[in-house]
């Protein structure tokens, strides 16, 4: 559950009303960029979707192409079905690595599964 008192202070500091903040979250949910459960304009659950994460990294990670190239280099040499700590190997957040892997999976370049907090199992990789 979000701390609504802290949230109200943060909104006030940014010049946002609660209605503007909540309306923005509803718009993001309608665009399928976040998952949100709410009641009486209070948020009980808020999480980025894969689409929301991808929208974020494509906008705010200027080095996304570099991260993708480094990941592709690593994938080119991996043994199939072996769990690898790709986030640690690349010095990047596992969430960012998963977003790039998910994007590559959508392009049918990789089939993967997440194993634990930081490891990924690459089942198939093709360029």
FIKOLZA-1660 file (N, C-alpha, C; in steps of 0.1 Angstrom, whole numbers, plus 5000, padded with zeros to 4 digits):
% residues 127
   i   px   py   pz ch aa at
   1 5008 4988 5000  A  X  N
   1 5000 5000 5000  A  X CA
   1 5009 5012 5000  A  X  C
   2 5005 5022 4992  A  X  N
   2 5013 5034 4991  A  X CA
   2 5011 5043 5004  A  X  C
   3 5021 5050 5008  A  X  N
   3 5019 5060 5019  A  X CA
   3 5013 5072 5013  A  X  C
   4 5000 5074 5015  A  X  N
   4 4992 5084 5009  A  X CA
   4 4995 5098 5015  A  X  C
   5 5000 5099 5027  A  X  N
   5 5004 5111 5033  A  X CA
   5 5017 5116 5026  A  X  C
   6 5027 5107 5024  A  X  N
   6 5039 5111 5017  A  X CA
   6 5036 5115 5003  A  X  C
   7 5027 5107 4997  A  X  N
   7 5023 5110 4983  A  X CA
   7 5017 5123 4982  A  X  C
   8 5008 5127 4991  A  X  N
   8 5001 5140 4991  A  X CA
   8 5012 5151 4992  A  X  C
   9 5022 5149 5000  A  X  N
   9 5033 5159 5001  A  X CA
   9 5041 5160 4988  A  X  C
  10 5044 5149 4982  A  X  N
  10 5052 5149 4970  A  X CA
  10 5044 5156 4959  A  X  C
  11 5031 5153 4958  A  X  N
  11 5023 5159 4947  A  X CA
  11 5022 5174 4949  A  X  C
  12 5020 5178 4962  A  X  N
  12 5020 5193 4965  A  X CA
  12 5033 5199 4961  A  X  C
  13 5044 5193 4964  A  X  N
  13 5057 5199 4961  A  X CA
  13 5059 5200 4946  A  X  C
  14 5052 5192 4938  A  X  N
  14 5054 5193 4923  A  X CA
  14 5042 5201 4917  A  X  C
  15 5033 5206 4925  A  X  N
  15 5022 5214 4920  A  X CA
  15 5011 5206 4914  A  X  C
  16 5010 5193 4918  A  X  N
  16 5000 5184 4913  A  X CA
  16 4989 5183 4924  A  X  C
  17 4977 5182 4919  A  X  N
  17 4966 5179 4928  A  X CA
  17 4965 5163 4928  A  X  C
  18 4958 5158 4939  A  X  N
  18 4956 5144 4939  A  X CA
  18 4949 5139 4927  A  X  C
  19 4938 5147 4923  A  X  N
  19 4930 5143 4911  A  X CA
  19 4939 5142 4898  A  X  C
  20 4948 5151 4897  A  X  N
  20 4957 5151 4885  A  X CA
  20 4966 5139 4886  A  X  C
  21 4972 5136 4897  A  X  N
  21 4981 5125 4899  A  X CA
  21 4973 5112 4896  A  X  C
  22 4961 5110 4902  A  X  N
  22 4953 5098 4901  A  X CA
  22 4949 5097 4886  A  X  C
  23 4944 5108 4880  A  X  N
  23 4940 5107 4866  A  X CA
  23 4951 5103 4857  A  X  C
  24 4964 5107 4860  A  X  N
  24 4975 5103 4852  A  X CA
  24 4978 5088 4853  A  X  C
  25 4976 5083 4865  A  X  N
  25 4978 5068 4867  A  X CA
  25 4967 5061 4859  A  X  C
  26 4955 5066 4860  A  X  N
  26 4944 5059 4852  A  X CA
  26 4947 5059 4837  A  X  C
  27 4952 5070 4832  A  X  N
  27 4956 5071 4818  A  X CA
  27 4967 5061 4815  A  X  C
  28 4977 5060 4824  A  X  N
  28 4988 5050 4822  A  X CA
  28 4982 5036 4822  A  X  C
  29 4972 5033 4831  A  X  N
  29 4966 5020 4831  A  X CA
  29 4959 5017 4818  A  X  C
  30 4951 5027 4813  A  X  N
  30 4944 5025 4801  A  X CA
  30 4953 5022 4789  A  X  C
  31 4965 5028 4789  A  X  N
  31 4975 5026 4779  A  X CA
  31 4983 5013 4781  A  X  C
  32 4979 5006 4792  A  X  N
  32 4986 4993 4796  A  X CA
  32 5001 4995 4799  A  X  C
  33 5004 5006 4804  A  X  N
  33 5018 5009 4808  A  X CA
  33 5020 5006 4823  A  X  C
  34 5009 5005 4831  A  X  N
  34 5010 5001 4845  A  X CA
  34 4998 4992 4848  A  X  C
  35 5000 4984 4859  A  X  N
  35 4989 4977 4865  A  X CA
  35 4986 4984 4877  A  X  C
  36 4973 4987 4880  A  X  N
  36 4969 4994 4892  A  X CA
  36 4956 4989 4897  A  X  C
  37 4956 4986 4910  A  X  N
  37 4944 4983 4917  A  X CA
  37 4941 4995 4926  A  X  C
  38 4929 5000 4926  A  X  N
  38 4926 5011 4934  A  X CA
  38 4912 5010 4940  A  X  C
  39 4909 5018 4950  A  X  N
  39 4896 5019 4956  A  X CA
  39 4895 5033 4962  A  X  C
  40 4884 5039 4960  A  X  N
  40 4881 5053 4965  A  X CA
  40 4893 5062 4962  A  X  C
  41 4898 5061 4950  A  X  N
  41 4909 5070 4946  A  X CA
  41 4922 5068 4954  A  X  C
  42 4923 5056 4960  A  X  N
  42 4936 5053 4967  A  X CA
  42 4941 5041 4960  A  X  C
  43 4954 5040 4959  A  X  N
  43 4961 5030 4951  A  X CA
  43 4966 5019 4960  A  X  C
  44 4961 5007 4958  A  X  N
  44 4966 4995 4966  A  X CA
  44 4977 4988 4959  A  X  C
  45 4978 4988 4946  A  X  N
  45 4988 4981 4939  A  X CA
  45 4992 4990 4927  A  X  C
  46 5005 4991 4925  A  X  N
  46 5010 4999 4913  A  X CA
  46 5023 4992 4908  A  X  C
  47 5023 4988 4896  A  X  N
  47 5034 4981 4890  A  X CA
  47 5035 4985 4875  A  X  C
  48 5048 4986 4870  A  X  N
  48 5050 4988 4856  A  X CA
  48 5047 4975 4849  A  X  C
  49 5042 4976 4837  A  X  N
  49 5041 4964 4828  A  X CA
  49 5053 4963 4820  A  X  C
  50 5055 4953 4813  A  X  N
  50 5067 4952 4804  A  X CA
  50 5066 4963 4794  A  X  C
  51 5054 4966 4789  A  X  N
  51 5053 4977 4779  A  X CA
  51 5057 4990 4785  A  X  C
  52 5053 4992 4798  A  X  N
  52 5056 5004 4805  A  X CA
  52 5071 5006 4808  A  X  C
  53 5077 4994 4811  A  X  N
  53 5091 4994 4813  A  X CA
  53 5099 4998 4800  A  X  C
  54 5094 4992 4789  A  X  N
  54 5101 4994 4776  A  X CA
  54 5099 5009 4772  A  X  C
  55 5087 5014 4775  A  X  N
  55 5085 5029 4772  A  X CA
  55 5094 5037 4780  A  X  C
  56 5096 5034 4792  A  X  N
  56 5105 5041 4801  A  X CA
  56 5120 5040 4796  A  X  C
  57 5125 5028 4794  A  X  N
  57 5139 5027 4790  A  X CA
  57 5142 5033 4776  A  X  C
  58 5133 5032 4767  A  X  N
  58 5135 5038 4754  A  X CA
  58 5135 5053 4755  A  X  C
  59 5129 5059 4764  A  X  N
  59 5129 5073 4766  A  X CA
  59 5140 5079 4774  A  X  C
  60 5144 5071 4785  A  X  N
  60 5153 5077 4794  A  X CA
  60 5167 5070 4795  A  X  C
  61 5169 5060 4788  A  X  N
  61 5182 5053 4787  A  X CA
  61 5189 5056 4774  A  X  C
  62 5196 5066 4774  A  X  N
  62 5203 5070 4761  A  X CA
  62 5213 5059 4756  A  X  C
  63 5217 5051 4766  A  X  N
  63 5227 5040 4762  A  X CA
  63 5220 5027 4759  A  X  C
  64 5207 5027 4757  A  X  N
  64 5200 5015 4754  A  X CA
  64 5205 5007 4743  A  X  C
  65 5209 5013 4732  A  X  N
  65 5215 5006 4721  A  X CA
  65 5228 4999 4725  A  X  C
  66 5236 5006 4733  A  X  N
  66 5249 5000 4738  A  X CA
  66 5246 4988 4747  A  X  C
  67 5237 4989 4756  A  X  N
  67 5233 4978 4765  A  X CA
  67 5228 4966 4756  A  X  C
  68 5220 4969 4746  A  X  N
  68 5215 4959 4738  A  X CA
  68 5226 4952 4730  A  X  C
  69 5236 4959 4725  A  X  N
  69 5247 4953 4718  A  X CA
  69 5256 4945 4727  A  X  C
  70 5258 4950 4739  A  X  N
  70 5266 4942 4749  A  X CA
  70 5259 4929 4752  A  X  C
  71 5245 4930 4754  A  X  N
  71 5238 4918 4757  A  X CA
  71 5238 4908 4745  A  X  C
  72 5237 4913 4733  A  X  N
  72 5238 4904 4721  A  X CA
  72 5251 4897 4720  A  X  C
  73 5262 4905 4724  A  X  N
  73 5275 4898 4724  A  X CA
  73 5276 4887 4734  A  X  C
  74 5270 4889 4746  A  X  N
  74 5270 4879 4756  A  X CA
  74 5262 4867 4751  A  X  C
  75 5250 4870 4746  A  X  N
  75 5241 4859 4741  A  X CA
  75 5247 4850 4730  A  X  C
  76 5255 4856 4722  A  X  N
  76 5262 4849 4711  A  X CA
  76 5271 4838 4716  A  X  C
  77 5276 4839 4728  A  X  N
  77 5285 4829 4733  A  X CA
  77 5279 4820 4744  A  X  C
  78 5266 4821 4747  A  X  N
  78 5261 4813 4759  A  X CA
  78 5257 4799 4755  A  X  C
  79 5258 4790 4764  A  X  N
  79 5254 4777 4763  A  X CA
  79 5239 4776 4766  A  X  C
  80 5231 4769 4758  A  X  N
  80 5217 4769 4759  A  X CA
  80 5213 4762 4773  A  X  C
  81 5203 4768 4779  A  X  N
  81 5196 4762 4791  A  X CA
  81 5205 4763 4803  A  X  C
  82 5215 4772 4804  A  X  N
  82 5223 4774 4815  A  X CA
  82 5219 4787 4822  A  X  C
  83 5216 4787 4835  A  X  N
  83 5213 4800 4841  A  X CA
  83 5225 4809 4842  A  X  C
  84 5223 4821 4838  A  X  N
  84 5234 4831 4838  A  X CA
  84 5230 4844 4845  A  X  C
  85 5238 4850 4854  A  X  N
  85 5235 4863 4860  A  X CA
  85 5238 4874 4851  A  X  C
  86 5229 4876 4841  A  X  N
  86 5232 4886 4830  A  X CA
  86 5233 4900 4835  A  X  C
  87 5225 4903 4845  A  X  N
  87 5225 4917 4850  A  X CA
  87 5239 4920 4856  A  X  C
  88 5244 4911 4864  A  X  N
  88 5257 4912 4870  A  X CA
  88 5268 4912 4859  A  X  C
  89 5267 4903 4849  A  X  N
  89 5277 4902 4839  A  X CA
  89 5278 4915 4831  A  X  C
  90 5266 4922 4829  A  X  N
  90 5266 4935 4821  A  X CA
  90 5268 4947 4830  A  X  C
  91 5267 4945 4843  A  X  N
  91 5267 4957 4852  A  X CA
  91 5255 4965 4851  A  X  C
  92 5244 4958 4848  A  X  N
  92 5231 4965 4846  A  X CA
  92 5220 4959 4855  A  X  C
  93 5209 4966 4857  A  X  N
  93 5198 4960 4865  A  X CA
  93 5192 4948 4858  A  X  C
  94 5189 4938 4866  A  X  N
  94 5182 4926 4860  A  X CA
  94 5169 4931 4853  A  X  C
  95 5162 4941 4858  A  X  N
  95 5150 4946 4852  A  X CA
  95 5152 4951 4838  A  X  C
  96 5163 4959 4837  A  X  N
  96 5167 4964 4823  A  X CA
  96 5170 4952 4814  A  X  C
  97 5178 4943 4819  A  X  N
  97 5182 4931 4811  A  X CA
  97 5169 4924 4806  A  X  C
  98 5160 4922 4815  A  X  N
  98 5147 4915 4812  A  X CA
  98 5139 4923 4802  A  X  C
  99 5139 4936 4803  A  X  N
  99 5132 4944 4793  A  X CA
  99 5138 4942 4779  A  X  C
 100 5151 4942 4778  A  X  N
 100 5158 4940 4765  A  X CA
 100 5155 4926 4760  A  X  C
 101 5157 4916 4769  A  X  N
 101 5154 4903 4765  A  X CA
 101 5140 4901 4760  A  X  C
 102 5130 4907 4767  A  X  N
 102 5116 4907 4763  A  X CA
 102 5114 4913 4749  A  X  C
 103 5121 4924 4746  A  X  N
 103 5120 4930 4733  A  X CA
 103 5126 4921 4722  A  X  C
 104 5137 4915 4725  A  X  N
 104 5144 4906 4716  A  X CA
 104 5135 4893 4714  A  X  C
 105 5128 4889 4724  A  X  N
 105 5119 4878 4723  A  X CA
 105 5107 4881 4714  A  X  C
 106 5103 4894 4715  A  X  N
 106 5092 4898 4706  A  X CA
 106 5096 4898 4691  A  X  C
 107 5109 4900 4689  A  X  N
 107 5115 4900 4675  A  X CA
 107 5119 4885 4671  A  X  C
 108 5116 4876 4680  A  X  N
 108 5119 4861 4678  A  X CA
 108 5133 4859 4677  A  X  C
 109 5142 4866 4684  A  X  N
 109 5156 4864 4684  A  X CA
 109 5160 4856 4696  A  X  C
 110 5152 4855 4706  A  X  N
 110 5156 4848 4718  A  X CA
 110 5144 4842 4725  A  X  C
 111 5146 4830 4731  A  X  N
 111 5136 4824 4740  A  X CA
 111 5144 4823 4753  A  X  C
 112 5137 4829 4764  A  X  N
 112 5144 4829 4777  A  X CA
 112 5134 4827 4788  A  X  C
 113 5139 4824 4800  A  X  N
 113 5131 4824 4812  A  X CA
 113 5140 4830 4823  A  X  C
 114 5133 4836 4832  A  X  N
 114 5140 4842 4844  A  X CA
 114 5141 4832 4855  A  X  C
 115 5153 4832 4861  A  X  N
 115 5156 4822 4871  A  X CA
 115 5160 4830 4883  A  X  C
 116 5152 4831 4894  A  X  N
 116 5156 4839 4905  A  X CA
 116 5156 4854 4903  A  X  C
 117 5164 4861 4911  A  X  N
 117 5164 4875 4911  A  X CA
 117 5172 4881 4900  A  X  C
 118 5183 4875 4896  A  X  N
 118 5192 4881 4886  A  X CA
 118 5196 4871 4874  A  X  C
 119 5192 4859 4875  A  X  N
 119 5196 4850 4865  A  X CA
 119 5186 4847 4854  A  X  C
 120 5191 4844 4842  A  X  N
 120 5182 4841 4831  A  X CA
 120 5187 4829 4824  A  X  C
 121 5178 4821 4819  A  X  N
 121 5182 4809 4812  A  X CA
 121 5178 4811 4797  A  X  C
 122 5188 4811 4788  A  X  N
 122 5186 4813 4774  A  X CA
 122 5184 4800 4768  A  X  C
 123 5172 4798 4763  A  X  N
 123 5168 4785 4757  A  X CA
 123 5172 4784 4742  A  X  C
 124 5171 4796 4735  A  X  N
 124 5174 4797 4721  A  X CA
 124 5178 4811 4718  A  X  C
 125 5188 4813 4709  A  X  N
 125 5192 4826 4705  A  X CA
 125 5196 4825 4690  A  X  C
 126 5191 4834 4682  A  X  N
 126 5194 4835 4668  A  X CA
 126 5195 4849 4664  A  X  C
 127 5204 4852 4655  A  X  N
 127 5206 4866 4651  A  X CA
 127 5197 4869 4639  A  X  C
% end
